[in-house]
Amino acid sequence: MKVIVDVSIIPLGVGLSLSPYVAECERIFKEAGLNTMLHANGTNIEGDWDKVFDAIKKCHERLHQMGVPRISSNVRIGTRIDKEQTMIDKIKSVEEKL
């Protein structure tokens, strides 16, 4: 099943700068062949359900290997079966109405 996910993976106990951890997760998403859109508070990901959630799991594992003692993640999940739709399609639909 195809899914579009908005995920925010939050390393705790590592100080204020989180960009090295964000960059590592972005690498994991790219290595998994997922389509992503980084934004100020997380990442939108589209792809196969199992691949997306496997990549999120790998992010947790990798960040723990990097010394992060605790991680909190927020995930919003969207699926639809009536038509195929990408992240870009959703954005264009709103922009056309502006």
JOURPE-V297207 format. One record per backbone hydrogen bond with DSSP energy under -0.5 kcal/mol. NH is the residue of the N-H (numbers start at 0). CO is the residue of the C=O. E is the energy in kcal/mol with one decimal. If there is no record, write none. Layout:
{{NH/CO/E} {NH/CO/E}}
This chain:
{{2/46/-2.7} {3/77/-2.6} {4/44/-3.1} {5/75/-2.5} {6/4/-0.6} {6/42/-2.9} {7/73/-2.5} {9/7/-0.6} {9/71/-3.1} {10/8/-0.7} {11/69/-3.4} {17/15/-0.6} {20/17/-1.0} {21/17/-2.1} {22/18/-2.8} {23/19/-1.6} {24/20/-2.0} {25/21/-2.5} {26/22/-2.0} {27/23/-1.9} {28/24/-2.5} {29/25/-2.2} {30/26/-2.9} {31/27/-1.6} {32/29/-1.9} {33/28/-2.2} {34/45/-1.7} {35/33/-0.5} {36/43/-2.3} {38/41/-2.9} {41/38/-1.5} {42/6/-2.6} {43/36/-2.5} {44/4/-3.0} {45/34/-2.6} {46/2/-2.0} {48/0/-3.0} {51/47/-2.7} {52/48/-2.4} {53/49/-2.0} {54/50/-2.1} {55/51/-2.0} {56/52/-2.0} {57/53/-2.4} {58/54/-2.1} {59/55/-1.9} {60/56/-2.5} {61/57/-3.1} {62/58/-2.7} {63/59/-2.2} {64/60/-2.0} {65/61/-1.6} {66/63/-1.6} {67/62/-2.3} {68/66/-0.5} {69/11/-1.1} {71/9/-2.4} {73/7/-2.4} {75/5/-2.5} {77/3/-2.4} {89/85/-1.8} {90/86/-1.9} {91/87/-2.9} {92/88/-2.1} {93/89/-1.3} {94/90/-2.6} {95/91/-2.4} {96/92/-0.6} {96/93/-1.0} {97/93/-0.5} {97/94/-1.1}}
